[in-house]
Amino acid sequence: MTGRRQTRSTFLPRLLTRPVRAGALTTGVLVACASLATGCGIVPGATGGSGDDTITVMTWAPEDTDATNKPGMPAFAEAYARWVNSRGGINGRRLNVLTCNEQNDTVAAARCARRAVDERAVAVVGSYSQYADSFLPTLEAAGIPYIGGYGITNDEFTSPLSYPVNGGQPALLAGLGRTLADLCGPVTLVRPDTIVGDQLPPLLDSGLTAGGHAPAGDQRAAEAATAYDSQVGRALERATAEPGEEGCVVPALGDRTGTFMDSFRRARGDRSGVRTATVLGSVDQSTVDASGGGSGPYEGSYVTGWYPAAGDAAWDPMRKVIKEEAFGDNRIDAADAGVQTTWIAYTVFRQTVESLGDGEVTADTVSGALDGGLEVTTGGLTPTLRWKFQDELAAVGFPRLVNAHVTLQVVEKGRLVAARKGFTDVTKTLRHADL
């Protein structure tokens, strides 16, 4: 592993026992406080923290780093709070959103989690971090639910206090592999030379082999490289090794996918039959626009996503929030998967609080409602969501993965549009994956 970034919290199956929630200790703590009168702190996750009927939550994401950045997620969370508060809050309670720059750093991620505890957040909502092993233990110890993380780490699909709204990278890559099995000759995956990157090949291969295709070639690349000429050269050589059966290249490099495609554009030459394909998060509409639109290297590329295409009418309520509360904020892009995930996560949180009626809103009651079988609808952006700890994918290490549906999009005339109507469920593919 020398010289490789030690990115942790990967898709490695890990069994967790359910922690005792902070709320479960509330009664005993209050009795002790009543008898001692002094010396007791405030119970983590209590509504408002001061009896003012304010609900505090936190949203974090990396900003201003050399790797993946998601500034639109906390920015949208703040806009959502302004929007919901202008309409009387949630069940009459004001929503207070705290934000934190996770910095793509394990220490910063842990610091954000400690702040969520200190500020008595009842949930962390719609956030992004690849350092789940740094923040989840802190949230679990305080009983704070993690709602709608980006799905980039295995821990998000194993922690009993995690409530993911999408299938993360496992679903995207399995779905992409299954699509490419019918369309491509040799497939080459170009992915980060990190611990997280090590988990991508078996996920893509699960879809390829389900479609009777050979596994993908695996090319490692530096996560923060400024050019990928050598990887492009090898991928093109493999894609054209068999005449009449041109292959596909799958860059899964996050924010560096655009850098890879710049190298690909220069080297591609007359090998126009070689297609590229990737997953949402590595590519979105703004990426396609910045690369030249219909004349750029993404034209014809397949992209798997968790949700409908950005132009779908199901996103109109989110776009309304952006128009009314964040118009002109260039951090927020309605086509960004992070912003979309944050919208869905806050939709989950809002319905959860509404289900509590006039009852107390604490970290414990929020997670209790979600664990109690609450069904959340998202206006067609996902299937109905309901979390059970032991679900269909528990056997392969994903007991909290409850939405394995993906969509297939394609870049046509510079626009990401639906290549296939509706969702594809890759639960069965993942269930038989060699992970």
C-alpha positions, 0 to 999 in steps of 0.5 A: 500500500506504500504511496497509496492514499489510505481512504477508509470506510470502503465497501468491505462487509462489517457487522455492527451491533446496534448502539444504545441511543442517547434518547434511551438514557433520557429518563434516567439522566433527567431524574439524576438532574432533578435530584442533583440540580446541577452538574448535568449537560444537555441531552444530545439531540434534544429538540431546539436545545432551549425549548424554542421548538427549533429543530437542529440538523447538520449537513456536511460536504467537502469544499475547496479541496484538490479532490471531490467537492460538493459545495452545493449540498450544504448550500442547498440545505441552507436554502431548503431551511429558508424555504421551509421556515418561510412556510411555517417550518415543519409542523410549526417547528423552525428548522435550523441547518448547521453546515460543515466543511468536511475537507475530504479529510478524516480529522475534519470529518470527525470534527464535523460529527463532534460539532453535530453532537455538541450542537445537539443536532437531531440528524445529519442530513444529505451529506457527503464524506468518504470517511465514515469510520471517522464520523459514524462512531461519534454519531452512533455513540450519540444516537444521531441518525445519518439520513441520505449520505452520498452512498460512497462508503460501505459503512453507510450500508451497514450502520444501524443509524444510517438511512441511505436514499440511494444504492450508492456506488454499488448500484451504479456500477452493477447497473452500468456493468449490466448495460455494457454487457449488451453493448460493448466489446472489451471493457476497461475500468479506470479508477482511483488507486485508493482503498475505495477504488479497490472496491469498484472492479468487483461491483462493475464486474457483477453487472458484466458477468450477469450479462455473460460478459468477461470482467473488465480490465482494471487500470489504477490511476492517481486520484489527483492526477493532472493528466491520464495519457498513459491510462487512456493509451492502454484503455484504447489499445485494449478497446480496439484489440479485436477488429469489429468488436470495439470496446468501452472505457469506464472512467470512475474518477470522481471530479477527475473524470473530466481530466481523464476525458481531456486526455481521451479526447486528444488520444482518441483520433479515428477510433470513434467507435470506442465509447465511454461510460460512467456513473452519475457523480463522475459526470453530470450536465455541467460537466458535459457543458464544460467539455464542449456539449455535443462536440465534446468527448462525452457525446454518446456516453452512457451514464447510470444514475440513481434518479430520473434525468435532471430535466424530469418533471419530478424535480420541479419541487426542488427547482422551485426551492432553488428558484425562490431561495437560492436563485443566482447561487452558483454553488447549487446546480439542480443537475448535481447528484449531491444536490439531488440527494440532499433534496431527497434526504430532506424530504425523508427528514420532513416526512419523518418529523411530520409523522411524529405529530406534536411529539418530541423531536429528538435524535431518538424519536427520528431514528425510532420512526424510521426504524418503525416502518415509516414509508417515505415517498419522494414524488417518483424520484425513488421507489417508496423508501423503508428501512429494515436492518436485515434486508435483501442485501444483508448477505453481501454486506449491505443490510441498509441498502434498500434502494437498488434502483438505477436509471440509464442516461445517455449524452445526446446532442450535448444533453443528458437524457433518459436512455431507458424509461423508468428504473432498473432494479439491480438487487438480484445482480448485487445479491450474486456479486462476488464482493 
